[in-house]
Structures are given as structure tokens and as C-alpha cells.
Amino acid sequence: MTPDLLPTAGVLRAEALKALSVRTWWALAIPVALLAVMVNLFGGLFSSAVAGVGDGLPGILLASLAYALSLTTVFAALHGVVLATSEFRHRTVSTTYLLAGRVPTLLAKSAVAAGVGAAYALLAIVLGLLAGLLGQGAAPLPSVGGILALSGIGILVSALWAVLGVALGTLVVNQAGAVVALLVYVLAVENLVSLILRSGTEEGSAPTAVARLTSFLPANAGDVALYDLPAQELGGRFASSIVEGLAGVAGPPPAWGALLVLVVWAGAGVAVAWVVGGRRDVT
């Protein structure tokens, strides 16, 4: 990548100011906070209820935290979509492209969105842990290493989904259309595709090559990465089956493999947005 395609500090600062000067970022942070508290409070209470079973299943709180982070990624992607489409909506994109350039603008928006997505994940982690610890009382706690590892994965997954949101918003410049497309895909289309891909796998048999493709869909890849560690805490040698159930996939890869898949999706999304956005007439 040539230096003139990289965003300068001024372009990054301008995009950060645009993102933080409107209420979208904190409006989306509110449901992130509420969901993190509710999900993990329930997780803590459930962990407390089964405190007498085995070692107390400390992985339950990790699982609820992973679920809250999975929900957080949707809001991170929504912020990325809004950040990318807002200038088309307010007809300021021509001026921005003229002053900063199309590619530097795309990369700067991606970087800023990734930062906001990471902040959403951090908010969900802090509030989720507080709510979960409050709910579970004296039940066994997850290991500090497990919490830190899951936190790092959650922050990365949320940041990558924010970048995917920017890519989608650059491709579908209509804000309402991009938001609807994102929600329909995440909440319905990918689940339907996963169901179709897994339909040929018989119960108890090894997943087919087609069924294994479910782990390579973007939302599923993020969920596999998030649920891998809690599943190991909960199920040990049955961890893969637990991830399959939680993420709705077949034959999931390890967390690092799922993260790599999501990195590829984010990179491919930015690359396509680069090509399409570079050719779009914005006059």
C-alpha cells in the first residue's frame, strides 16, 4: 500500500470527531450496556444455582459473557454502517473525498469504527462482569486468565464487525437500506444458510464438508471464537459439541482459526468497498 493511500493523522482525527460529535455512538452504547447487565446477571444467578454441581461450573459466567459480546458485535456493526453512510445521507461525502481522498477516508472510517467497536466490547465486559459477579455471589469464579483471554477475543471480534459495518455502509450507501440489510443477514439469513448447510448431516455422524462451511460464515465465525473458551471450561473434551450447539455450526475450528476467518471477511469487505467506492459517482 502506497503512503498516499494511508490516512494521515488529520484525516483520522477528522473521522474521529465526526463519529464522536453525533449521538449515534452513545445511543448504541445504551443497549449494549443494558444487554450486558441483563444477560450476565442471569448468567451469574444460574451459576449460583448450580454451585453445588461438580466444581460449580465457573464456565457459565464466561458463556454468558461470550453471549453478551456476541450481541455487542451487532451494535458495533450498526455503528460502522451509520458512520459510513452518514456522509452520503447528509451529502457531505463529495467534500470529504475531495479533501482526504476516497481510500484514506475508507481506511480512517474503518479504524475509527474499529475503535468504537472495541470500546463497546470493553463496556460489555466491565458491566457484564460486575453484573455476573453480583448475581453469582459465592459461586466459583472463572480464572483471571480465562476472563482476560475472552475479553481480548471479544474486543477483536467487535472491532472486526465494526469494520465490516463500514464496508457494508460504503457499498450500500442508503443508510436505512444498509441497516436493514445488516440486521436481516445477521438475524435471519445466516441462520437459514447454516440450517441448510447442516441439513445433510445425520445425528451422531461426522459433519460433512458442506456442513463445516457453516463455521466460515462471518457471524458464525465470531461466535465460534467467542464460545470456544467457555465451552472448554464447561465441557472439556466435549467442548467442540458445545460450540456447535451455541454457535449453530458443524465441525468448528479453534478460536484462532475462527478469528482468522473473520479477519479475512473484514479484509475482503474493505477491499470490495475500496473497488466499488472508488468507482462510484458521488457528484
C-alpha positions as CSV (number, residue, x, y, z in Angstrom):
1,M,0.0,0.0,0.0
2,T,1.5,3.3,-1.1
3,P,1.8,6.1,1.5
4,D,-0.6,8.4,-0.2
5,L,-3.4,5.8,0.3
6,L,-2.9,5.7,4.0
7,P,-5.0,8.1,6.2
8,T,-3.0,10.9,7.7
9,A,-3.3,11.9,11.4
10,G,-5.5,14.8,10.3
11,V,-7.9,12.5,8.4
12,L,-8.1,10.1,11.3
13,R,-8.7,12.9,13.7
14,A,-11.4,14.4,11.5
15,E,-13.2,11.0,11.2
16,A,-13.0,10.5,15.0
17,L,-14.5,13.9,15.6
18,K,-17.3,13.1,13.1
19,A,-18.0,9.8,14.9
20,L,-18.0,11.3,18.4
21,S,-19.8,14.6,17.6
22,V,-23.1,12.8,17.0
23,R,-25.2,10.9,19.4
24,T,-25.2,7.6,17.5
25,W,-22.2,6.1,19.3
26,W,-23.6,6.6,22.8
27,A,-27.2,5.8,21.7
28,L,-25.9,2.4,20.6
29,A,-23.8,2.0,23.7
30,I,-27.0,2.1,25.9
31,P,-28.5,-1.2,24.6
32,V,-25.0,-2.7,24.8
33,A,-24.8,-1.8,28.5
34,L,-28.4,-3.0,29.3
35,L,-28.0,-6.3,27.5
36,A,-24.6,-7.0,29.1
37,V,-26.1,-6.4,32.6
38,M,-29.2,-8.5,32.0
39,V,-27.5,-11.4,30.3
40,N,-24.7,-11.7,32.8
41,L,-26.9,-11.1,35.8
42,F,-28.9,-14.1,34.7
43,G,-25.7,-16.0,34.0
44,G,-24.4,-15.2,37.5
45,L,-27.7,-16.3,39.1
46,F,-27.7,-19.5,37.1
47,S,-24.0,-20.1,38.1
48,S,-25.0,-19.6,41.7
49,A,-28.0,-22.1,41.3
50,V,-25.7,-24.9,40.2
51,A,-22.8,-24.0,42.6
52,G,-23.2,-27.4,44.2
53,V,-22.8,-29.4,41.0
54,G,-19.3,-30.7,40.4
55,D,-16.8,-27.8,40.7
56,G,-19.6,-25.3,40.3
57,L,-19.3,-24.8,36.6
58,P,-17.4,-21.5,36.6
59,G,-17.6,-21.5,32.8
60,I,-21.3,-20.5,32.9
61,L,-20.3,-16.9,33.6
62,L,-17.8,-17.0,30.7
63,A,-20.6,-18.4,28.5
64,S,-23.0,-15.6,29.4
65,L,-20.2,-13.0,28.9
66,A,-19.5,-14.5,25.4
67,Y,-23.2,-14.3,24.6
68,A,-23.3,-10.7,25.6
69,L,-20.2,-10.0,23.4
70,S,-21.9,-11.8,20.5
71,L,-24.9,-9.4,20.8
72,T,-22.4,-6.4,21.2
73,T,-20.9,-7.2,17.8
74,V,-24.3,-6.4,16.1
75,F,-24.2,-2.8,17.6
76,A,-20.6,-2.4,16.6
77,A,-21.5,-3.3,13.0
78,L,-24.5,-0.9,13.1
79,H,-22.3,1.9,14.2
80,G,-19.9,1.1,11.4
81,V,-22.8,1.2,8.9
82,V,-24.1,4.6,10.2
83,L,-20.6,6.1,10.2
84,A,-20.0,5.1,6.6
85,T,-23.5,6.1,5.3
86,S,-24.0,9.4,7.2
87,E,-22.0,11.4,4.8
88,F,-24.0,10.1,1.8
89,R,-27.2,10.8,3.8
90,H,-26.1,14.4,4.6
91,R,-24.4,14.9,1.1
92,T,-21.0,15.8,2.6
93,V,-19.2,12.9,1.0
94,S,-18.0,14.9,-2.0
95,T,-16.2,17.4,0.1
96,T,-14.7,14.7,2.3
97,Y,-13.4,12.7,-0.7
98,L,-12.0,16.0,-2.3
99,L,-10.1,16.9,0.9
100,A,-9.0,13.5,2.1
101,G,-9.3,11.1,-0.8
102,R,-11.6,8.0,-1.1
103,V,-9.2,5.3,0.1
104,P,-7.8,7.2,3.1
105,T,-11.4,8.1,4.1
106,L,-12.4,4.5,3.9
107,L,-9.4,3.3,6.0
108,A,-9.9,6.1,8.5
109,K,-13.5,5.3,9.0
110,S,-12.6,1.6,9.4
111,A,-10.0,2.5,12.0
112,V,-12.4,4.8,14.0
113,A,-15.2,2.3,13.8
114,A,-12.9,-0.5,15.0
115,G,-12.0,1.7,18.0
116,V,-15.7,2.3,18.8
117,G,-16.5,-1.4,18.4
118,A,-13.7,-2.3,20.7
119,A,-15.0,0.3,23.3
120,Y,-18.5,-1.3,23.1
121,A,-16.9,-4.7,23.8
122,L,-14.9,-3.3,26.7
123,L,-18.1,-1.7,28.1
124,A,-19.9,-5.0,27.8
125,I,-17.1,-6.8,29.6
126,V,-16.8,-4.5,32.5
127,L,-20.6,-4.2,33.1
128,G,-21.2,-7.8,32.4
129,L,-18.5,-9.0,34.9
130,L,-19.9,-6.7,37.6
131,A,-23.5,-7.9,37.0
132,G,-22.4,-11.6,36.8
133,L,-20.3,-11.4,39.9
134,L,-23.2,-9.7,41.7
135,G,-25.6,-12.4,40.6
136,Q,-23.4,-15.5,41.4
137,G,-22.4,-14.5,44.9
138,A,-20.1,-17.1,46.4
139,A,-20.2,-19.4,43.4
140,P,-16.8,-20.3,41.9
141,L,-15.2,-17.6,39.7
142,P,-13.8,-18.1,36.3
143,S,-10.0,-17.9,36.1
144,V,-8.5,-14.5,35.6
145,G,-6.6,-15.9,32.5
146,G,-9.9,-17.1,31.1
147,I,-11.6,-13.7,31.6
148,L,-8.7,-11.8,30.0
149,A,-8.5,-14.2,27.0
150,L,-12.2,-14.0,26.4
151,S,-12.0,-10.2,26.8
152,G,-9.3,-10.0,24.2
153,I,-11.2,-12.2,21.7
154,G,-14.4,-10.2,22.3
155,I,-12.7,-6.8,21.7
156,L,-11.1,-8.1,18.5
157,V,-14.4,-9.7,17.2
158,S,-16.3,-6.5,17.9
159,A,-13.7,-4.3,16.2
160,L,-13.7,-6.5,13.1
161,W,-17.5,-6.4,12.9
162,A,-17.4,-2.6,13.1
163,V,-15.0,-2.7,10.1
164,L,-17.5,-5.0,8.3
165,G,-20.2,-2.4,9.0
166,V,-18.1,0.3,7.4
167,A,-17.6,-1.9,4.3
168,L,-21.3,-2.6,4.1
169,G,-22.2,1.1,4.5
170,T,-19.8,2.0,1.8
171,L,-21.3,-0.5,-0.6
172,V,-25.0,0.2,0.3
173,V,-24.9,4.0,0.7
174,N,-28.6,4.2,1.7
175,Q,-28.5,4.3,5.5
176,A,-31.9,2.6,6.1
177,G,-31.2,0.0,3.4
178,A,-27.7,-0.8,4.8
179,V,-29.1,-1.1,8.4
180,V,-31.9,-3.4,7.3
181,A,-29.6,-5.5,5.2
182,L,-27.2,-6.0,8.1
183,L,-30.0,-6.9,10.6
184,V,-31.7,-9.2,8.2
185,Y,-28.5,-11.0,7.4
186,V,-27.3,-11.4,11.0
187,L,-30.6,-12.3,12.5
188,A,-32.2,-14.4,9.7
189,V,-30.2,-15.1,6.5
190,E,-27.1,-16.6,8.1
191,N,-29.1,-18.7,10.4
192,L,-31.1,-20.0,7.4
193,V,-28.0,-20.7,5.4
194,S,-26.4,-22.5,8.3
195,L,-29.5,-24.6,8.7
196,I,-29.5,-25.6,5.0
197,L,-25.8,-26.4,5.1
198,R,-26.2,-28.7,8.1
199,S,-29.3,-30.4,6.8
200,G,-27.4,-33.3,5.3
201,T,-25.6,-34.2,8.5
202,E,-27.1,-37.1,10.4
203,E,-27.3,-37.1,14.2
204,G,-24.1,-38.5,15.8
205,S,-22.2,-38.7,12.5
206,A,-19.2,-36.7,11.5
207,P,-20.2,-33.4,9.8
208,T,-19.9,-33.3,6.0
209,A,-17.6,-30.9,4.2
210,V,-20.6,-28.8,3.3
211,A,-21.8,-28.7,6.9
212,R,-18.4,-27.5,8.0
213,L,-18.8,-24.4,5.8
214,T,-21.1,-23.0,8.5
215,S,-18.1,-22.1,10.6
216,F,-16.8,-19.9,7.8
217,L,-19.8,-17.6,7.7
218,P,-18.9,-14.2,9.3
219,A,-21.4,-14.2,12.2
220,N,-20.8,-17.8,13.0
221,A,-17.0,-17.3,12.9
222,G,-17.3,-14.6,15.5
223,D,-19.5,-16.8,17.7
224,V,-17.1,-19.8,17.4
225,A,-14.2,-17.6,18.5
226,L,-16.2,-16.3,21.5
227,Y,-17.7,-19.6,22.6
228,D,-14.5,-21.7,22.3
229,L,-13.0,-20.8,25.7
230,P,-16.3,-21.1,27.7
231,A,-17.0,-24.4,26.0
232,Q,-13.6,-25.7,27.1
233,E,-14.4,-24.6,30.7
234,L,-17.8,-26.2,30.6
235,G,-17.2,-29.4,28.6
236,G,-13.6,-30.3,28.4
237,R,-13.4,-33.0,25.7
238,F,-17.0,-32.2,24.7
239,A,-16.1,-28.6,24.0
240,S,-16.5,-28.9,20.2
241,S,-20.1,-30.2,20.6
242,I,-20.9,-27.3,23.0
243,V,-19.6,-24.8,20.5
244,E,-21.6,-26.5,17.7
245,G,-24.7,-26.0,19.8
246,L,-24.1,-22.5,20.9
247,A,-22.9,-21.1,17.6
248,G,-25.1,-23.3,15.4
249,V,-22.2,-24.7,13.3
250,A,-20.7,-28.1,12.5
251,G,-17.1,-29.1,13.0
252,P,-15.9,-25.7,14.3
253,P,-12.3,-24.7,14.1
254,P,-10.3,-23.5,17.2
255,A,-10.8,-19.9,18.3
256,W,-7.7,-18.7,16.4
257,G,-9.0,-20.2,13.2
258,A,-12.4,-18.6,13.6
259,L,-10.7,-15.2,14.3
260,L,-8.6,-15.7,11.1
261,V,-11.8,-16.3,9.1
262,L,-13.3,-13.1,10.5
263,V,-10.2,-11.2,9.7
264,V,-10.4,-12.4,6.1
265,W,-14.1,-11.4,5.9
266,A,-13.3,-7.9,7.2
267,G,-10.3,-7.5,4.8
268,A,-12.4,-8.8,1.9
269,G,-15.2,-6.4,2.8
270,V,-12.9,-3.4,2.9
271,A,-11.3,-4.5,-0.4
272,V,-14.7,-4.7,-2.2
273,A,-15.7,-1.4,-0.7
274,W,-12.4,0.1,-1.9
275,V,-13.1,-1.0,-5.5
276,V,-16.8,-0.2,-5.6
277,G,-16.5,3.1,-3.7
278,G,-13.6,4.2,-5.8
279,R,-15.7,3.9,-8.9
280,R,-19.0,5.4,-7.6
281,D,-20.1,8.8,-8.9
282,V,-20.8,11.0,-5.8
283,T,-21.4,14.3,-7.6
